[in-house]
Amino acid sequence: MLKKLKQTSRQSTVSLGLLVLRVGASLSMIALHGYPKIMGWSESSTKFFDPLGVGPAASLALVIFAEIICSLLITFGWFTRLAAIPLIIAMSVATFGYHAADPLAVQEKGYMYIVIYLTLLLAGAGKYSVDGKSSR
């Protein structure tokens, strides 16, 4: 009985930690990165970093999709592992492509987001999520 209570408590604590990680990172991504890109669409759509060669507007649209739509999915814990993939790609391109020549202090934010999204890719959303509710 005590062992089961301890295990349940550990699972709840991990799930609570994943909830805080998901919501905190996602709301930060939306507010500080995705939303400003939408608001600056007219300026950025002609000069946005285009590492795939699909054009600046298409590259910007893909990044906005990742930073807003995928972040919303992660916030609610819905298709979390799948939604983390575009964010890992977007942050990797930003960190290792656009900011490649910048000092580590500038790249740090990208590295942190990559670590967060890799963690969510590997761990999933936890039990306090749409994914967690549907897997029961």
One Martini backbone bead per residue (centre of mass of N, CA, C, O) as a GRO file, in nm:
protein
  136
    1MET     BB    1   0.060   0.061  -0.024
    2LEU     BB    2   0.300   0.258   0.014
    3LYS     BB    3   0.427   0.201  -0.261
    4LYS     BB    4   0.182   0.297  -0.430
    5LEU     BB    5   0.171   0.585  -0.315
    6LYS     BB    6   0.460   0.664  -0.399
    7GLN     BB    7   0.423   0.613  -0.703
    8THR     BB    8   0.182   0.803  -0.747
    9SER     BB    9   0.324   1.057  -0.645
   10ARG     BB   10   0.553   1.056  -0.855
   11GLN     BB   11   0.369   1.070  -1.104
   12SER     BB   12   0.231   1.338  -1.024
   13THR     BB   13   0.488   1.509  -1.010
   14VAL     BB   14   0.579   1.467  -1.300
   15SER     BB   15   0.316   1.569  -1.433
   16LEU     BB   16   0.334   1.850  -1.309
   17GLY     BB   17   0.605   1.924  -1.436
   18LEU     BB   18   0.507   1.891  -1.732
   19LEU     BB   19   0.291   2.106  -1.717
   20VAL     BB   20   0.472   2.346  -1.652
   21LEU     BB   21   0.655   2.315  -1.897
   22ARG     BB   22   0.444   2.333  -2.121
   23VAL     BB   23   0.306   2.604  -2.047
   24GLY     BB   24   0.552   2.788  -2.017
   25ALA     BB   25   0.684   2.743  -2.297
   26SER     BB   26   0.435   2.801  -2.477
   27LEU     BB   27   0.362   3.088  -2.383
   28SER     BB   28   0.636   3.204  -2.448
   29MET     BB   29   0.642   3.137  -2.750
   30ILE     BB   30   0.392   3.292  -2.829
   31ALA     BB   31   0.449   3.580  -2.700
   32LEU     BB   32   0.774   3.611  -2.796
   33HIS     BB   33   0.741   3.484  -3.108
   34GLY     BB   34   0.473   3.433  -3.268
   35TYR     BB   35   0.312   3.699  -3.238
   36PRO     BB   36   0.530   3.896  -3.352
   37LYS     BB   37   0.531   3.761  -3.635
   38ILE     BB   38   0.243   3.830  -3.709
   39MET     BB   39   0.265   4.141  -3.665
   40GLY     BB   40   0.537   4.132  -3.876
   41TRP     BB   41   0.469   4.013  -4.157
   42SER     BB   42   0.507   4.243  -4.371
   43GLU     BB   43   0.815   4.274  -4.307
   44SER     BB   44   0.919   3.956  -4.296
   45SER     BB   45   0.810   3.802  -4.565
   46THR     BB   46   1.074   3.915  -4.748
   47LYS     BB   47   1.333   3.851  -4.508
   48PHE     BB   48   1.327   3.577  -4.411
   49PHE     BB   49   1.469   3.308  -4.312
   50ASP     BB   50   1.583   3.058  -4.583
   51PRO     BB   51   1.700   2.737  -4.558
   52LEU     BB   52   1.501   2.572  -4.777
   53GLY     BB   53   1.404   2.750  -5.035
   54VAL     BB   54   1.074   2.851  -5.010
   55GLY     BB   55   1.078   3.119  -4.887
   56PRO     BB   56   1.011   3.360  -4.662
   57ALA     BB   57   0.702   3.322  -4.622
   58ALA     BB   58   0.705   3.012  -4.579
   59SER     BB   59   0.902   3.008  -4.344
   60LEU     BB   60   0.733   3.187  -4.159
   61ALA     BB   61   0.480   3.005  -4.156
   62LEU     BB   62   0.619   2.757  -4.030
   63VAL     BB   63   0.705   2.899  -3.768
   64ILE     BB   64   0.425   2.990  -3.679
   65PHE     BB   65   0.305   2.713  -3.658
   66ALA     BB   66   0.494   2.616  -3.439
   67GLU     BB   67   0.471   2.862  -3.225
   68ILE     BB   68   0.148   2.829  -3.210
   69ILE     BB   69   0.009   2.559  -3.272
   70CYS     BB   70   0.208   2.366  -3.126
   71SER     BB   71   0.194   2.518  -2.857
   72LEU     BB   72  -0.106   2.469  -2.806
   73LEU     BB   73  -0.093   2.164  -2.801
   74ILE     BB   74   0.107   2.152  -2.562
   75THR     BB   75  -0.055   2.299  -2.351
   76PHE     BB   76  -0.287   2.060  -2.365
   77GLY     BB   77  -0.165   1.781  -2.444
   78TRP     BB   78  -0.185   1.750  -2.774
   79PHE     BB   79   0.019   1.584  -2.954
   80THR     BB   80   0.300   1.639  -2.821
   81ARG     BB   81   0.522   1.484  -2.971
   82LEU     BB   82   0.450   1.592  -3.252
   83ALA     BB   83   0.460   1.905  -3.178
   84ALA     BB   84   0.771   1.909  -3.104
   85ILE     BB   85   0.914   1.878  -3.378
   86PRO     BB   86   0.882   2.163  -3.512
   87LEU     BB   87   1.022   2.307  -3.271
   88ILE     BB   88   1.295   2.173  -3.293
   89ILE     BB   89   1.351   2.267  -3.578
   90ALA     BB   90   1.317   2.573  -3.542
   91MET     BB   91   1.534   2.599  -3.311
   92SER     BB   92   1.768   2.478  -3.472
   93VAL     BB   93   1.772   2.685  -3.701
   94ALA     BB   94   1.807   2.933  -3.522
   95THR     BB   95   2.066   2.838  -3.370
   96PHE     BB   96   2.244   2.691  -3.620
   97GLY     BB   97   2.180   2.924  -3.829
   98TYR     BB   98   2.103   3.224  -3.767
   99HIS     BB   99   2.294   3.204  -3.477
  100ALA     BB  100   2.580   3.077  -3.536
  101ALA     BB  101   2.765   3.356  -3.498
  102ASP     BB  102   2.676   3.385  -3.225
  103PRO     BB  103   2.680   3.401  -2.913
  104LEU     BB  104   2.592   3.195  -2.661
  105ALA     BB  105   2.398   3.400  -2.521
  106VAL     BB  106   2.207   3.404  -2.775
  107GLN     BB  107   2.165   3.082  -2.805
  108GLU     BB  108   2.044   2.984  -2.532
  109LYS     BB  109   1.738   2.990  -2.585
  110GLY     BB  110   1.739   2.771  -2.802
  111TYR     BB  111   1.857   2.546  -2.629
  112MET     BB  112   1.629   2.542  -2.419
  113TYR     BB  113   1.400   2.470  -2.611
  114ILE     BB  114   1.519   2.208  -2.712
  115VAL     BB  115   1.523   2.064  -2.438
  116ILE     BB  116   1.222   2.083  -2.381
  117TYR     BB  117   1.118   1.937  -2.646
  118LEU     BB  118   1.277   1.677  -2.600
  119THR     BB  119   1.146   1.604  -2.335
  120LEU     BB  120   0.854   1.587  -2.452
  121LEU     BB  121   0.914   1.375  -2.664
  122LEU     BB  122   1.007   1.154  -2.452
  123ALA     BB  123   0.777   1.191  -2.210
  124GLY     BB  124   0.552   1.369  -2.265
  125ALA     BB  125   0.265   1.512  -2.099
  126GLY     BB  126   0.116   1.345  -1.911
  127LYS     BB  127  -0.176   1.318  -1.710
  128TYR     BB  128  -0.218   1.647  -1.749
  129SER     BB  129  -0.388   1.572  -2.032
  130VAL     BB  130  -0.517   1.474  -2.320
  131ASP     BB  131  -0.332   1.235  -2.360
  132GLY     BB  132  -0.372   1.119  -2.069
  133LYS     BB  133  -0.683   1.076  -2.092
  134SER     BB  134  -0.684   0.897  -2.363
  135SER     BB  135  -0.493   0.652  -2.239
  136ARG     BB  136  -0.719   0.531  -2.028
   0.00000   0.00000   0.00000
